Amino acid sequence: MNYFISDISNRLAGTGNPKSFYSMRIEVDFENGCGKIIFDKKGIKSHKVVWKDYSELQVENLGLYCLLPKVTKGNGELDINYLSDERNRENYSFDGYMQLDFNLSLRIFQQYFERDQLKREANIIFDFESSDVLQAFSSQLNLFKKFKINNMPIEKEKFAYMIDYCLPESEAKQSLLMLCNEGFPTLDLFSDDGLEIYDEFERYL
């Protein structure tokens, strides 16, 4: 669908100038009950703009888990490109999947791929990276419950069906089904070694 509006383009370009592309964004201030629509002659760099907006959200006072880590540069300035850079690294390389190093010879690849660490990780739900995602998901779900938002299609039966259908039988599957049946109660996680992670009920996940 084309949302280009010639009248807006002409007004931004000015009298006598040819039509040009433009960008538009809506900024809503929920706390003060107001908002504004911003037009620009230039396009929006979606990654940079979105990460900046997310980094400025104050979610702690809502009881939400902050998904975005606060990373600063050497001069102390907030690095808003950190997650975008991480996303690009994961999307366009194998850096996030160390066991898939196809540059190795076959014999070394087999030894590298078959490490016991990888086998153990197959039965772990929470690890150093995925714990952030699942903890944020749990906190968002609990926020909906606090706000008594009951008309959303996020019934636990749907999650349970998806988990049971997609995952092979494993400890990880059973643990995930357990959390699902409990309504994803996880609000806090801790680890002594960064590998084995426990929830606030001292259950190994």
N, C-alpha and C positions, 0 to 999 in steps of 0.2 A: 504494500500500500504506500502511496506517495503522499507525504505530509508537507511537501514543499508548497508554500503560499507566496505567489508572485508579489502581492501587495507588500508583504513584510520585506521581501528581498529588495524591492524597489525603494522602499523607505530607508533601509539600511545603506543601500548603495548611494543614495542621494540623487538629486535631479541631474539628468544628462548622462549619468553613468550606467553602464550595462548591468543587467541583472546578475547577481552573484549568489552563490550558496551561503547559507548562514546556519547558525546553531542556536538552539533554544534550550534552556533548562529551567526547572521549577525548584525554588528553594522554599521549604516550608519550615517555619519556626513553631513547633508544636507547643513549646513551653509558653510562648507569648501569644499564641493563637493568631499568627499572621504569616504572610508569605509574599513572594514576589516572583515574577517571571523575568528572566534575563535573556536578552537577545545579543548575539555577537556575530560580527562579520566573519569570524574565523571558525573553523571546525573545532570540535572538542576531542582532546586526546583521552579516550575513554578510560584507559588504565590509570593514567595519572590523576584524572579528575575523580574517578570513583574511589581510588585508594585514599586520596586526600579527604574526601567527604567521610569515608568510613573512619579514618584516623581521628577525626574531630568529633565523632559521636561520643557523648558521655553516657555510657551504659551501666557503669558500676552502681549508680544510685537507683537503677531500676532492678537491681538484683540479677543482672545478666553477666555472663562470663565474657570478658573482653577477648575476642578472637584475634585481634590485631596486636602483635607485640610492638612495644614502643622502642624503636631502634633509632639511635642518634648517630650523627656523623661526628667526625673528629672535632668540629667546632661547637658541638653541643646542639646543633640544629636537628629537628626531627627529620628522619629520612623517610619520606613518603613513597619513594620508589622501591623500597626494600621488598615488599611483597610482589610487586610487579616483576622485579628482577628474578625473584624466586620462582614465580609462575613461569616465566620464560625459560628458566633453567630446566624446570621439570618438563615443560612441554616440548622442548626442542633438543633434548639430550637424554642420555641414559643415566645422568648423575644421580637421579633419585632411585635407581634400581641397580644397585651395585652388582647383584648376582648375574645380570645380563650383560656381561662384558664379552662381546663377540670378537673382540680383538685378540683374545687369548687362544692358544693352541687347544685342540680338542681335549687332550689329556689334562691340561691345567684347568680348562674350563669346567670339566667334570668334577675335579677336586674342589674348585672354587664354588661351584653351584651346589654341591652336595654337603656343604658345611652343616653341622648339627644346629648351628645358630638359626639358620633359615628354617629348619624343620620345627624348631621350638617356636619361632615367630608365627608359624602357620596356625597355632592354637592360641594366639594372643589377640584380643580385641584392642585393648589400649596399648599403644606404644608411645614413644616420645613425640611422634608427629600426629598420629591419629587421635590421641587423647584430647588435643585441643578441639578437633572437629566434633567429636562425640560429646564432649563436655559442653560446648557451645550449643549443640543441638538440644541437649537435656535442659539447659537453662532457658532456652527459647520456649520449649514445650511447657515448662513449668510456669513461664510468664503468661502463656495463654490460659492456663488453668487459674492463675491468680486473678486475671481479668475476666474470668468466667466466659471465655469465648468458646462456646460449645458447638457452634455450627460450622466447624471446619472439617474437611474430609481427611482427618489424620488419625482415624481410629487405630488402636493398637493391633486389632485383628488384621488390618491390611499390612502393617509392618511385619507381623508374625508370619503371614502367608508368604510375603516376599522373601524373608530370611529363610524360611523352611524350603521354599522352592529353589532358591538360587544357590545356597551354600551346601557343600557336602557335609556329611556327618563328621563332627569334630567337637573338641572342647570349646572352640571359639563360637561355633554355632549355638551350642547349648547355653553358653554364657550370654550371648546376644539375645536369644529367645527369653532367657530369664529376665534380663533388663527390660525387654519389650513388654512382657506380661506384667511387670511392675510399673509400667508407665515411664520408663527411663528416668529413674529418680536421681541419677548421679549428679551431685553438685560440687563434689570436691574429690580430687585425686592426689595421691602422694606416692613417692618412690624413694627408696634409699640408695639405689644404684643406677637409676635412670632406665632400667630394663624391665624389672618386675614392678608393675603398677597396681595399687590397691585403691578401692573406693573408701568413702567415709565409714562404711560398715566393715572395713578391714577385709574385704573380699578381694582375692586375687583375680584380676581381669586380664 
